Amino acid sequence: MTDILARSALEQAAAIERGEISAEELMRATLAQIARLNGKANAIVSQRADDALLAEARDADAALRAGQRKGWLHGLPVAIKDLADAEGLPTSKGSPVLAGQVATQDSLYVARMKAAGAIVIGKTNTPEFGLGSNTFNPVFGATPNAYDAGRTCGGSSGGAAVALAMRMLPVADGSDMMGSLRNPAGWNNIYGMRPSWGRVPERPEGDMYLHPLSTNGPMARNPRDLAALLEVQSGPDPRVPFGLPKDGFLAGIDAPVRGRRIAWAGDWGGAFPFDPGILDLCETALRGFADLGVGVEAIDPPFAPEALWQSWMDLRAFANASRLAPLYDDPHHRPQLKATALWEIEQGRNLTLAAVEAGSLIRSQWYARAAELLQHHDVIALPSAQVWPFPMDQEYPTEIDGRAMDTYHRWMEVMIPASLIGLPAISVPVGFGENGLPMGLQLIGAHGADAAVLQLAEAWHQATDWPNRRPPPGL
């Protein structure tokens, strides 16, 4: 691996701006790294031709010499998660139904990344339709963990996490409904941020009111890059409701954190089962936060877990049934949908209006309770996963520490306190278990408090720097 690829994205960008390296040199180093590692990693898919990418990098260099730097991403290579659109590239979403479907325009946040100078080199792998936190699909195959090729990388932003961890990309985008920016980040020793809902708007298409569960956001090897990318992706669009203003996340990231408070929710009073070692590792990390002057308080479960789960089950199925309806209703396409997609759609279509209203009421009550809790604490902390990365040939865990899972995604229940009500949450790396596998810790803030969560993550990174302290083997 060349020295430039070991640097942060902001350091790479600064080196290009100062003329220490060219965008073409960075592109050549990136393509060489991908050629060396991606055959086994399978993290980047639908990759553009090298000649076209090198030509675009040379154009970026020429623009810089002419004083036409677009933004801080100028000349940096990126690959877009294969659930989003990048004009001219396929948006397969891991489904044979959509394989080869070429996007005619960019998703809104992708357009913003391009406007800031990013060069899109391809897409990153994802589970089919983003369903399930295990990145495999019948179109591109599976993406293994960056630290153990026999285990899953998580998902659904799994390809992005592995490409980042293995220094094939400087930063990456992802999306998160039920932990898809946080779980693969924790399992690949990087940072993944689910922003406040409304911070990174979608393109104004279809219904924009009923289904606010998923959001797009940034992934990086450090919080400063995370903040810089969020600044590019974020900002209101007048055509999209519930937008949040663009904040200077990077400028304020070094704010002191001494005296801030963390509410440690642990296993939610025993409601969430965990593989052995996960809670211990996270509690060790919390003692590290205490060493930084951050108060840590273990709290009782702040809300009934079964109520949260039922609300999540119904509102998630309601949203998935809506977005996948055209494929389900097509008799040619329906047999090509995977079992979990069919299950989600049918669960959603069997809901009554009363069930949807009840789910929304619980969601509203949890938002109010979480807001009260976060008036007295800066973040709520939870592990980023309930299990260690599991074997690649296992679709999903069916039990945790002897407790049976009743759905294909119940093992991700620890993600829903933030997801259900659209709170900002960052998965920070907290080290490795005795099995040599990485784990993360969620830091969950109040809605709109993205900057405060980034500040805590930055203080942690300065004290630990796990991504550089223990990079994947073989780099």
C-alpha positions in Angstrom: 0.0 0.0 0.0 1.4 3.4 -0.9 1.8 6.1 1.7 -0.9 8.3 0.2 -3.6 5.6 0.6 -2.7 5.3 4.3 -3.6 9.0 4.8 -7.0 10.3 5.7 -9.3 11.7 3.0 -8.8 15.2 4.2 -5.0 14.7 4.1 -5.2 13.3 0.5 -7.3 16.2 -0.5 -4.9 18.7 1.0 -1.9 17.0 -0.7 -3.7 17.4 -4.1 -4.5 21.0 -3.4 -0.9 21.8 -2.5 0.4 20.0 -5.5 2.3 17.3 -3.5 0.5 14.7 -5.5 -1.9 14.8 -8.5 -5.4 13.5 -8.7 -4.0 11.2 -11.4 -1.4 9.8 -9.1 -4.0 9.1 -6.4 -6.3 7.5 -8.9 -3.4 5.2 -10.1 -2.6 4.2 -6.5 -6.3 3.6 -5.8 -6.8 1.4 -8.9 -3.7 -0.6 -8.1 -5.0 -1.2 -4.6 -8.4 -2.3 -6.0 -6.7 -4.6 -8.5 -4.6 -6.2 -5.7 -7.4 -6.6 -3.1 -10.9 -6.4 -4.6 -10.7 -9.8 -6.3 -11.2 -11.4 -2.8 -12.9 -8.5 -1.1 -15.6 -8.0 -3.7 -16.4 -4.7 -2.1 -16.4 -2.5 -5.3 -18.7 -3.6 -8.1 -19.7 -2.1 -11.5 -16.3 -0.5 -11.7 -15.7 2.0 -14.5 -12.8 1.5 -17.0 -9.4 2.6 -15.8 -8.8 4.7 -18.9 -11.9 6.7 -18.3 -11.1 7.2 -14.6 -7.5 8.3 -15.3 -8.8 10.8 -17.9 -11.3 12.2 -15.4 -8.5 12.5 -12.8 -6.3 14.4 -15.4 -9.2 16.8 -16.0 -9.4 17.4 -12.2 -5.7 18.2 -12.2 -6.2 20.6 -15.1 -9.1 22.3 -13.4 -7.1 22.7 -10.2 -4.2 24.4 -12.2 -6.8 26.7 -13.6 -8.0 27.7 -10.2 -11.3 25.8 -10.5 -11.2 23.6 -7.4 -14.8 22.4 -6.9 -14.6 21.5 -3.3 -12.7 19.5 -0.7 -13.4 16.2 -2.6 -11.8 17.5 -5.7 -10.0 14.6 -7.4 -10.8 12.0 -4.8 -12.1 8.6 -5.9 -15.4 7.4 -4.4 -17.8 4.5 -5.1 -21.5 4.8 -4.4 -23.5 2.2 -2.5 -25.5 0.2 -5.0 -28.9 1.2 -3.5 -28.3 4.8 -4.7 -28.1 6.2 -8.3 -24.9 7.4 -10.0 -25.7 8.6 -13.5 -24.4 6.2 -16.2 -23.8 3.3 -13.7 -26.1 0.4 -13.0 -28.3 0.5 -9.9 -28.8 -3.2 -9.4 -29.6 -3.1 -5.6 -28.3 -6.6 -5.6 -31.4 -7.9 -7.3 -31.6 -9.9 -10.5 -34.8 -8.1 -11.3 -32.8 -4.8 -11.6 -29.5 -6.1 -12.8 -28.0 -3.9 -15.4 -30.5 -1.1 -15.0 -28.5 2.1 -15.7 -29.2 5.3 -13.7 -30.1 8.3 -15.8 -29.5 10.8 -13.0 -27.7 11.0 -9.6 -29.3 10.6 -6.2 -29.4 14.0 -4.6 -26.5 13.4 -2.2 -24.4 11.8 -5.0 -24.9 14.9 -7.1 -23.6 16.9 -4.1 -20.5 14.7 -3.8 -19.8 15.1 -7.5 -20.3 18.9 -7.2 -17.6 18.9 -4.5 -15.2 17.3 -6.9 -15.5 13.5 -6.2 -14.8 11.1 -9.1 -17.2 8.2 -9.0 -15.3 5.0 -9.9 -18.1 2.4 -9.4 -20.5 1.1 -6.8 -20.2 -0.7 -3.5 -21.8 -4.1 -2.8 -24.9 -4.5 -0.8 -27.5 -7.2 0.2 -30.4 -7.5 -2.1 -32.6 -4.4 -1.7 -30.5 -3.7 1.4 -32.4 -6.3 3.4 -30.4 -8.1 6.0 -27.1 -7.2 7.6 -25.0 -9.7 5.5 -23.7 -8.4 2.2 -24.4 -11.0 -0.4 -26.7 -11.1 -3.5 -27.2 -13.2 -6.6 -25.9 -10.4 -8.9 -22.4 -9.8 -7.5 -21.9 -12.4 -4.8 -20.7 -11.9 -1.2 -18.4 -9.4 0.4 -16.4 -10.9 3.3 -15.2 -9.2 6.5 -12.0 -7.1 6.1 -10.5 -8.9 9.1 -11.6 -12.5 8.5 -12.5 -13.7 4.9 -14.6 -16.5 6.3 -17.0 -14.1 8.1 -19.5 -11.6 7.0 -18.8 -7.9 6.8 -22.3 -6.9 7.9 -24.5 -4.7 5.9 -26.2 -3.3 4.2 -23.3 -0.8 3.6 -20.9 -3.8 3.7 -19.1 -3.1 0.5 -18.5 0.5 1.5 -17.1 -0.5 4.9 -14.7 -3.1 3.5 -13.5 -0.8 0.8 -12.7 1.8 3.4 -11.1 -0.6 5.8 -8.9 -2.0 3.1 -7.9 1.5 1.8 -9.5 1.1 -1.6 -11.5 4.3 -0.9 -10.8 7.4 1.2 -14.4 8.0 2.3 -17.7 6.3 1.4 -21.4 6.8 1.5 -24.0 4.4 2.8 -27.6 4.2 4.0 -29.1 3.1 7.3 -32.6 1.8 8.1 -31.8 -0.8 10.7 -28.1 -0.1 11.4 -26.7 -0.3 7.9 -24.2 2.5 8.4 -23.4 1.4 12.0 -23.2 -2.4 12.0 -20.7 -2.9 9.1 -18.6 0.0 10.5 -18.3 -1.7 13.9 -17.5 -5.1 12.2 -14.8 -3.6 10.0 -13.1 -1.2 12.5 -14.1 2.1 11.0 -16.6 4.9 11.6 -20.2 4.9 10.3 -22.7 7.7 11.0 -26.5 7.7 10.7 -27.3 11.4 10.6 -30.5 12.9 12.1 -33.4 12.2 9.9 -33.8 15.1 7.5 -30.1 16.0 7.5 -29.4 14.3 4.2 -32.5 14.5 2.0 -33.6 12.1 -0.7 -34.4 13.1 -4.2 -38.0 14.5 -4.3 -39.8 11.4 -5.7 -42.9 9.6 -4.5 -44.2 9.9 -1.0 -42.0 12.0 1.3 -44.1 12.0 4.5 -45.2 8.4 5.5 -41.9 6.4 5.7 -39.1 8.3 7.4 -37.1 5.4 8.7 -34.0 5.2 6.4 -31.4 7.9 5.8 -28.2 8.2 3.8 -24.9 9.2 5.5 -21.1 9.1 5.6 -18.6 6.4 6.5 -14.9 7.1 7.1 -11.7 5.9 8.9 -11.9 8.9 11.3 -14.5 11.4 12.5 -13.0 14.4 10.8 -13.5 12.8 7.3 -17.0 11.8 8.5 -17.8 15.4 9.4 -16.4 16.8 6.1 -18.4 14.3 4.0 -21.6 15.0 6.0 -21.2 18.7 5.2 -21.2 17.8 1.5 -24.1 15.4 1.7 -26.3 17.5 4.0 -28.4 20.6 3.7 -32.1 21.2 3.0 -33.7 20.9 -0.4 -36.7 23.2 -0.8 -38.6 20.4 -2.6 -38.2 18.0 0.4 -40.0 18.3 3.7 -38.4 18.1 7.2 -35.0 19.3 6.1 -32.3 20.3 8.6 -29.8 23.2 8.0 -26.3 22.6 6.9 -23.9 22.9 9.9 -20.2 23.4 10.1 -19.5 20.0 11.5 -15.8 20.0 10.8 -15.1 23.5 12.2 -16.4 22.6 15.6 -15.3 19.0 15.9 -12.4 19.7 18.3 -14.7 21.1 21.0 -13.8 19.9 24.6 -15.8 16.9 25.8 -14.8 17.0 29.5 -18.0 17.1 31.6 -20.3 15.6 29.0 -22.4 12.6 30.0 -23.1 9.2 28.5 -26.1 7.1 29.4 -25.1 3.4 29.0 -28.1 1.3 28.1 -26.2 -2.0 27.9 -28.5 -4.9 27.2 -31.6 -2.8 27.8 -32.4 -4.6 31.1 -31.7 -8.0 29.6 -34.0 -7.5 26.6 -31.2 -7.7 24.1 -29.1 -10.9 24.2 -25.4 -10.6 23.3 -22.6 -13.0 22.3 -20.1 -13.3 25.1 -17.5 -10.6 25.2 -19.3 -7.8 23.4 -20.7 -6.0 26.5 -17.4 -6.4 28.3 -15.5 -4.8 25.4 -17.9 -1.9 25.2 -17.7 -1.3 28.9 -13.9 -1.2 28.7 -14.3 1.5 26.0 -16.7 3.4 28.3 -14.0 3.4 30.9 -11.8 5.0 28.3 -14.4 7.7 27.8 -14.3 8.3 31.6 -10.5 8.8 31.3 -11.3 11.7 28.9 -13.5 13.3 31.6 -16.8 12.1 30.2 -19.3 10.9 32.8 -20.7 7.5 32.2 -23.9 6.3 33.9 -25.6 2.9 33.5 -29.3 3.5 33.1 -32.4 1.4 33.5 -34.3 0.6 30.3 -35.8 3.9 29.2 -38.8 2.4 27.3 -40.6 -1.0 27.0 -38.5 -3.0 24.5 -41.4 -5.1 23.2 -43.3 -1.9 22.4 -40.3 -0.6 20.5 -40.0 -3.9 18.6 -43.6 -4.1 17.6 -43.6 -0.5 16.4 -40.5 -1.1 14.4 -41.8 -4.4 12.9 -45.0 -2.8 11.7 -43.6 0.5 10.4 -40.7 -1.1 8.7 -43.0 -3.6 7.0 -45.3 -0.8 6.0 -42.4 1.1 4.4 -40.9 -2.0 2.6 -44.3 -3.1 1.3 -44.7 0.3 -0.3 -41.3 0.6 -1.9 -41.2 -2.9 -3.2 -44.8 -3.1 -4.3 -44.2 -2.6 -8.1 -41.9 -5.6 -8.2 -44.2 -7.8 -6.0 -47.2 -7.0 -8.2 -45.4 -8.0 -11.4 -45.9 -11.8 -11.9 -42.6 -12.1 -13.8 -40.6 -10.3 -11.1 -42.2 -11.7 -7.9 -40.5 -15.2 -8.2 -37.1 -13.5 -8.4 -37.5 -11.7 -5.0 -35.6 -13.3 -2.1 -37.6 -14.8 0.8 -37.0 -12.0 3.2 -38.2 -9.4 0.7 -41.4 -11.4 0.1 -41.9 -11.7 3.9 -41.5 -7.9 4.5 -44.0 -7.1 1.7 -46.6 -9.6 2.9 -46.2 -8.5 6.5 -46.8 -4.9 5.4 -49.8 -5.7 3.3 -51.5 -7.6 6.1 -51.3 -4.6 8.5 -54.4 -2.9 9.6 -54.8 0.9 9.8 -55.1 0.5 13.6 -51.7 -1.4 13.7 -50.0 1.4 11.7 -51.5 4.0 14.0 -50.4 2.1 17.1 -46.9 1.8 15.7 -46.7 5.6 15.1 -48.1 6.3 18.5 -45.4 4.2 20.2 -42.8 5.9 18.0 -44.0 9.3 19.1 -43.9 8.3 22.8 -40.4 7.0 22.5 -39.3 10.2 20.8 -40.6 12.2 23.7 -39.0 9.9 26.3 -35.6 9.9 24.5 -35.7 13.7 24.3 -36.2 13.8 28.1 -33.3 11.4 28.7 -31.1 13.4 26.3 -31.7 16.6 28.2 -29.7 15.1 31.0 -27.2 13.1 29.0 -25.3 14.0 25.8 -25.6 10.6 24.2 -27.1 7.1 24.8 -24.5 4.4 24.3 -25.3 0.9 23.0 -23.1 -1.8 21.3 -23.1 -1.7 17.4 -24.1 -5.3 17.2 -25.4 -8.1 19.3 -23.2 -10.8 17.8 -19.7 -11.0 16.4 -19.3 -11.3 12.6 -20.8 -14.7 11.8 -19.8 -17.2 9.1 -20.3 -16.2 5.5 -22.4 -19.2 4.7 -24.9 -18.3 7.4 -27.7 -16.0 6.1 -28.5 -14.6 9.5 -28.2 -15.6 13.2 -31.1 -17.8 14.4 -30.0 -17.6 18.1 -27.9 -15.5 20.4 -26.3 -17.0 23.5 -29.0 -19.7 23.5 -32.0 -17.4 22.9 -33.9 -18.1 19.6 -34.5 -15.3 17.2 -38.1 -15.1 15.9 -37.3 -13.1 12.7 -34.4 -12.7 10.2 -33.5 -9.3 11.7 -34.3 -9.7 15.4 -30.6 -10.0 16.1 -30.2 -6.4 15.1 -32.7 -5.1 17.7 -30.0 -3.0 19.4 -30.2 -0.7 16.4 -33.8 0.3 16.6 -33.8 2.8 19.5 -32.0 5.3 17.1 -33.5 4.1 13.9 -37.2 4.3 14.9 -37.1 8.0 15.8 -34.4 9.2 13.4 -31.7 10.1 16.0 -28.0 10.8 15.0 -25.8 7.8 15.8 -22.1 7.1 15.2 -20.5 3.7 15.5 -17.0 4.2 16.9 -14.5 1.3 16.9 -13.7 -0.1 20.3 -11.2 -2.8 19.6 -11.2 -6.5 19.2 -12.5 -9.5 21.0 -10.4 -12.6 21.9 -11.6 -14.0 18.6 -9.6 -11.2 16.8 -12.8 -9.7 15.4 -13.7 -6.0 15.7 -16.6 -4.4 17.4 -18.2 -0.9 17.6 -20.1 1.2 20.1 -23.1 3.4 19.1 -23.1 7.0 20.4 -26.7 8.2 20.0 -27.6 11.9 20.3 -30.7 14.1 20.4 -32.3 14.8 17.0 -30.3 17.6 15.3 -27.3 17.1 17.6 -25.1 15.6 14.9 -22.2 18.0 15.7 -22.1 17.0 19.4 -22.0 13.3 18.5 -19.1 13.9 16.1 -17.2 15.8 18.8 -17.4 12.9 21.2 -16.3 10.5 18.4 -13.4 12.8 17.5 -12.2 12.9 21.1 -12.4 9.1 21.2 -10.5 8.8 18.0 -7.7 11.0 19.2 -7.3 8.8 22.2 -7.4 5.4 20.3 -7.2 5.6 16.5 -8.2 1.9 16.1 -8.4 2.0 12.3 -4.7 2.9 12.0 -3.7 1.1 15.2 -4.9 -2.2 13.8 -5.6 -2.1 10.1 -6.8 -5.3 8.2 -4.1 -7.9 7.5 -2.5 -7.9 4.1 -2.5 -4.2 3.4 
